């Protein structure tokens, strides 16, 4: 059998700032022979997530850094071309949660993969957008387990038009909360209120003082702050916490491209003053409950209580440029790259 060639994006150097094509380069490599238990996957969609930027840095984090010369680690959706694992057959759609990469073909052990249904109810692609641990399940567990929403709570959502914030905000509405989204332009603010049903949206780029604007829009203060951004936005939110507020620390995209030490929140004292709690979210802590969560998310979708948006860019060669959209705020909803082999 002729050995297959694989185009992939690899980490040439550790980025300073937003990753560029100088940091992440393309190469063609030979696909290794399959060993016992391994699966050859033809990737159809790549998931572009803020956390990947952290993995590109040489930081002490929850996952090992991507080594220099290593393929960019990512969650992907693909189809099995060949299987040496009893759980998978040729033609199965599979997802690898942060174990596959930005490449056309992946060889991975089957124990690290999840089979994705192709029953006609949802596109297999949707399992990257709404049913994966990286996306739909992150806002689900972040809001419900760490935020502990109570009907009537005021929920403030940063990066509200992104993949996580847009879903978390809608779940808060399902639970009877008043939801206010923070976003960076007027079009997204309108989308949050007119399409997703948020009660209000703040364009932080047009505010003279974000803390004062949050106070104006949230006169009864904030019971849950779902933080995807960190930095100045976190500081503004801390000044508006209610007594016994809950801060869900999901991400800090404003700091991922910083070089050197990142300062902590200046208004940290407010956590004590308001008897607030701050909890960090790792969705993998809830892996044994993924199936139940997916079932509930599907119910909300079928009831019309939840919608999601996919922002799709075509071509492996456009992945690096597409990834920069996460940091400029140009994406709306879940950002994916569609590869040439995609059939769903």
C-alpha positions as CSV (number, residue, x, y, z in Angstrom):
1,X,0.0,0.0,0.0
2,X,1.3,3.4,-1.0
3,X,2.1,5.5,2.1
4,X,-0.2,8.6,2.4
5,X,0.9,12.2,2.6
6,X,-0.5,14.6,5.2
7,X,-0.5,18.3,5.2
8,X,-0.4,19.7,8.7
9,X,0.2,23.0,10.6
10,X,3.0,22.8,13.2
11,X,4.5,25.2,15.8
12,X,7.6,26.7,14.4
13,X,8.2,29.1,17.2
14,X,6.3,30.3,20.3
15,X,4.2,33.2,19.4
16,X,4.5,36.7,20.9
17,X,1.1,38.2,20.6
18,X,-1.5,36.8,18.1
19,X,-0.1,33.8,16.3
20,X,1.0,34.4,12.7
21,X,2.1,32.3,9.8
22,X,5.7,32.9,11.0
23,X,4.8,31.0,14.2
24,X,2.7,28.3,12.6
25,X,3.8,26.8,9.4
26,X,2.6,24.2,6.9
27,X,4.4,21.0,6.0
28,X,3.7,17.7,4.4
29,X,4.6,14.5,6.2
30,X,4.2,10.8,5.7
31,X,1.3,9.1,7.6
32,X,2.8,6.4,9.9
33,X,1.6,2.8,9.7
34,X,-1.3,2.0,12.0
35,X,-0.4,0.1,15.2
36,X,-2.8,-2.1,17.1
37,X,-5.6,-0.1,18.6
38,X,-5.0,2.9,16.3
39,X,-7.4,4.7,13.9
40,X,-6.6,6.7,10.7
41,X,-8.9,9.7,10.6
42,X,-9.6,12.0,7.6
43,X,-10.3,15.3,9.3
44,X,-13.3,17.3,8.0
45,X,-13.5,20.2,10.5
46,X,-11.1,21.8,12.9
47,X,-12.2,23.5,16.1
48,X,-10.6,26.9,16.7
49,X,-10.6,27.6,20.4
50,X,-9.0,30.2,22.6
51,X,-7.3,27.6,24.8
52,X,-5.1,26.5,21.9
53,X,-3.2,29.8,22.3
54,X,-2.3,28.9,25.8
55,X,-1.0,25.5,24.7
56,X,1.3,27.3,22.2
57,X,3.0,29.0,25.1
58,X,5.6,27.3,27.4
59,X,3.3,27.7,30.4
60,X,2.5,25.4,33.3
61,X,-1.1,24.6,32.5
62,X,-3.7,21.8,32.6
63,X,-2.2,20.3,29.4
64,X,1.4,20.1,28.3
65,X,2.6,22.8,25.9
66,X,2.6,21.9,22.2
67,X,6.3,21.1,21.6
68,X,8.2,23.1,19.0
69,X,7.8,21.2,15.8
70,X,4.6,19.6,17.0
71,X,1.3,19.7,15.1
72,X,-1.1,22.2,16.6
73,X,-3.3,20.3,19.0
74,X,-7.0,20.7,18.5
75,X,-10.4,19.1,18.7
76,X,-11.5,17.8,15.3
77,X,-14.4,16.1,13.5
78,X,-13.4,13.5,11.0
79,X,-14.2,10.2,9.3
80,X,-12.4,6.9,9.9
81,X,-10.4,5.7,6.8
82,X,-8.9,2.7,8.5
83,X,-9.3,1.1,11.9
84,X,-7.2,-1.2,14.0
85,X,-9.6,-0.7,17.0
86,X,-12.6,-2.8,17.7
87,X,-14.9,0.1,18.5
88,X,-14.5,1.9,15.1
89,X,-15.2,0.9,11.5
90,X,-14.4,2.6,8.2
91,X,-16.8,5.4,7.6
92,X,-17.5,6.2,11.2
93,X,-17.5,9.9,12.2
94,X,-15.3,10.5,15.2
95,X,-14.3,13.4,17.5
96,X,-11.0,13.8,19.3
97,X,-11.2,16.2,22.3
98,X,-7.9,18.2,22.1
99,X,-6.0,15.1,21.0
100,X,-6.1,15.5,17.2
101,X,-4.6,18.4,15.3
102,X,-4.6,21.0,12.6
103,X,-4.0,18.5,9.8
104,X,-5.7,16.7,7.1
105,X,-5.1,13.2,8.4
106,X,-4.6,12.0,12.0
107,X,-3.5,8.7,13.5
108,X,-4.6,8.3,17.0
109,X,-5.4,5.6,19.5
110,X,-9.1,4.7,19.5
111,X,-9.4,5.0,23.2
112,X,-8.9,8.8,22.8
113,X,-11.8,9.1,20.3
114,X,-15.6,9.4,20.5
115,X,-17.9,8.1,17.9
116,X,-20.3,10.8,16.6
117,X,-23.8,9.9,15.5
118,X,-24.8,10.4,11.8
119,X,-28.5,9.7,12.2
120,X,-29.9,12.6,10.2
121,X,-31.1,14.6,13.3
122,X,-27.9,16.7,13.5
123,X,-24.9,17.1,11.2
124,X,-21.8,15.4,12.6
125,X,-20.2,18.8,12.4
126,X,-22.6,20.1,15.1
127,X,-20.8,17.9,17.6
128,X,-17.9,20.4,17.4
129,X,-20.3,23.4,17.7
130,X,-22.7,22.5,20.4
131,X,-22.3,18.9,21.7
132,X,-18.5,18.8,22.4
133,X,-16.7,19.1,25.7
134,X,-15.0,22.2,24.3
135,X,-18.1,24.0,23.3
136,X,-21.7,23.3,24.3
137,X,-20.7,21.3,27.4
138,X,-18.4,24.1,28.6
139,X,-21.1,26.6,29.0
140,X,-23.5,24.0,30.3
141,X,-21.3,22.8,33.2
142,X,-19.8,26.2,33.8
143,X,-23.1,27.9,34.3
144,X,-25.1,25.2,36.0
145,X,-22.4,23.6,38.2
146,X,-20.3,26.6,39.0
147,X,-22.7,29.5,38.5
148,X,-25.6,27.7,40.3
149,X,-28.2,30.1,38.7
150,X,-31.4,30.8,40.6
151,X,-34.5,32.3,38.9
152,X,-34.3,36.0,39.0
153,X,-30.5,36.2,39.2
154,X,-28.6,38.7,37.0
155,X,-26.0,37.0,34.9
156,X,-23.3,39.1,33.2
157,X,-21.5,37.3,30.3
158,X,-18.2,38.4,28.8
159,X,-17.4,37.5,25.2
160,X,-21.1,37.0,25.0
161,X,-21.3,36.6,21.2
162,X,-18.6,33.8,21.2
163,X,-19.1,30.1,21.1
164,X,-19.2,29.7,24.9
165,X,-20.8,33.0,25.9
166,X,-23.7,32.8,23.4
167,X,-24.7,29.3,24.7
168,X,-24.2,30.1,28.4
169,X,-26.3,33.2,28.1
170,X,-29.2,31.3,26.6
171,X,-29.0,28.6,29.2
172,X,-29.2,31.3,31.9
173,X,-32.4,32.6,30.2
174,X,-33.8,29.1,30.2
175,X,-33.2,29.0,34.0
176,X,-35.1,32.3,34.4
177,X,-32.3,34.7,34.8
178,X,-31.8,38.2,33.6
179,X,-28.9,38.1,31.1
180,X,-26.6,40.9,30.1
181,X,-23.9,40.4,27.4
182,X,-20.6,42.2,26.9
183,X,-19.5,42.4,23.3
184,X,-17.4,44.5,21.0
185,X,-19.7,45.9,18.3
186,X,-23.2,47.1,17.7
187,X,-24.1,44.3,15.3
188,X,-23.2,41.6,17.8
189,X,-25.1,43.5,20.6
190,X,-28.2,43.4,18.4
191,X,-27.8,39.7,17.7
192,X,-27.6,39.0,21.4
193,X,-30.8,40.8,22.2
194,X,-32.8,40.3,19.1
195,X,-31.9,36.7,18.2
196,X,-30.6,35.0,21.3
197,X,-33.0,36.7,23.7
198,X,-30.5,38.4,26.1
199,X,-32.1,41.2,28.1
200,X,-29.4,43.7,27.4
201,X,-26.0,44.0,25.7
202,X,-23.2,46.4,26.3
203,X,-20.7,47.4,23.6
204,X,-17.6,47.7,25.8
205,X,-15.7,49.5,23.0
206,X,-18.0,52.5,23.1
207,X,-18.1,52.9,26.9
208,X,-16.2,55.7,28.6
209,X,-16.3,53.6,31.8
210,X,-17.3,50.0,31.6
211,X,-17.8,49.6,35.4
212,X,-20.3,52.5,35.4
213,X,-22.1,51.1,32.4
214,X,-22.5,47.7,34.0
215,X,-23.9,49.5,37.1
216,X,-26.4,51.3,34.9
217,X,-27.6,48.2,33.1
218,X,-27.5,46.0,36.2
219,X,-29.0,48.2,38.9
220,X,-29.5,45.2,41.2
221,X,-25.9,44.2,40.7
222,X,-24.5,41.0,39.3
223,X,-25.2,37.6,40.8
224,X,-23.2,35.5,38.3
225,X,-20.3,36.7,36.2
226,X,-19.3,34.2,33.5
227,X,-15.7,35.3,32.6
228,X,-14.2,34.3,29.3
229,X,-12.0,37.4,29.0
230,X,-10.2,38.4,32.2
231,X,-8.2,41.7,32.4
232,X,-10.0,45.0,32.6
233,X,-13.4,43.4,31.9
234,X,-13.0,41.2,35.0
235,X,-12.1,44.2,37.1
236,X,-15.2,46.1,35.9
237,X,-17.4,43.2,36.8
238,X,-15.9,42.7,40.2
239,X,-16.9,46.3,41.1
240,X,-20.5,45.3,40.4
241,X,-20.9,42.0,42.2
242,X,-23.8,41.3,44.5
243,X,-23.4,39.7,47.9
244,X,-22.6,36.0,47.6
245,X,-22.0,36.4,43.8
246,X,-20.4,33.6,41.8
247,X,-17.6,34.2,39.3
248,X,-17.2,31.4,36.8
249,X,-13.6,31.5,35.5
250,X,-13.8,29.9,32.1
251,X,-11.1,31.8,30.2
252,X,-9.0,34.9,29.9
253,X,-8.6,35.5,26.2
254,X,-7.5,39.1,26.8
255,X,-4.3,37.8,28.4
256,X,-3.4,34.9,26.1
257,X,-1.2,37.0,23.8
258,X,0.6,38.9,26.6
259,X,4.3,38.5,27.0
260,X,5.7,38.3,30.5
261,X,3.7,38.4,33.7
262,X,0.0,39.2,33.6
263,X,-1.2,41.4,36.5
264,X,-4.0,40.0,38.7
265,X,-7.3,41.8,39.0
266,X,-6.9,45.2,40.7
267,X,-10.4,44.8,42.3
268,X,-9.7,41.4,43.9
269,X,-10.7,42.8,47.3
270,X,-14.3,42.9,46.1
271,X,-14.4,39.1,46.3
272,X,-14.0,39.3,50.0
273,X,-16.2,42.4,50.4
274,X,-19.1,40.7,48.7
275,X,-18.5,37.2,50.1
276,X,-18.2,36.1,46.5
277,X,-16.8,32.8,45.2
278,X,-14.5,32.3,42.2
279,X,-14.3,28.8,40.6
280,X,-12.2,27.7,37.7
281,X,-13.8,25.5,35.0
282,X,-12.3,22.4,33.4
283,X,-15.0,20.6,31.5
284,X,-13.1,17.3,31.6
285,X,-14.0,17.2,35.3
286,X,-17.5,16.2,34.2
287,X,-16.8,13.7,31.5
288,X,-18.9,11.0,33.2
289,X,-21.9,13.3,32.8
290,X,-21.5,14.3,29.1
291,X,-24.2,12.1,27.8
292,X,-26.8,13.4,30.2
293,X,-25.8,17.0,29.3
294,X,-26.0,16.4,25.6
295,X,-29.5,14.9,26.0
296,X,-30.7,18.0,27.8
297,X,-29.1,20.4,25.3
298,X,-30.8,18.4,22.5
299,X,-34.1,18.8,24.3
300,X,-33.7,22.6,24.5
301,X,-32.8,22.7,20.8
302,X,-35.9,20.7,19.8
303,X,-38.0,23.0,22.0
304,X,-36.6,26.1,20.3
305,X,-35.1,27.4,23.5
306,X,-31.5,27.2,22.3
307,X,-29.9,28.2,19.0
308,X,-26.3,28.2,17.9
309,X,-24.3,29.8,15.1
310,X,-21.4,28.3,13.2
311,X,-18.8,30.6,11.7
312,X,-17.1,28.5,9.0
313,X,-13.8,29.3,7.1
314,X,-12.7,27.0,4.3
315,X,-9.2,25.6,3.8
316,X,-6.4,24.3,6.0
317,X,-4.2,27.1,4.5
318,X,-6.6,29.7,5.9
319,X,-6.5,28.3,9.5
320,X,-3.9,30.7,11.0
321,X,-5.6,33.8,9.6
322,X,-9.0,32.5,10.8
323,X,-7.7,31.8,14.2
324,X,-6.7,35.5,14.6
325,X,-10.4,36.4,14.4
326,X,-10.9,35.0,17.9
327,X,-8.7,37.8,19.3
328,X,-10.1,40.6,17.2
329,X,-13.7,39.6,18.1
330,X,-14.5,39.1,14.4
331,X,-16.2,35.7,14.9
332,X,-19.8,35.2,15.9
333,X,-20.6,31.8,17.5
334,X,-18.4,28.7,17.0
335,X,-15.4,29.2,14.7
336,X,-14.6,26.2,12.5
337,X,-12.3,25.4,9.6
338,X,-13.8,23.2,6.9
339,X,-11.3,21.0,5.2
340,X,-11.4,19.7,1.6
341,X,-12.7,16.2,2.5
342,X,-15.7,17.5,4.5
343,X,-19.0,15.9,3.5
344,X,-21.3,17.1,6.2
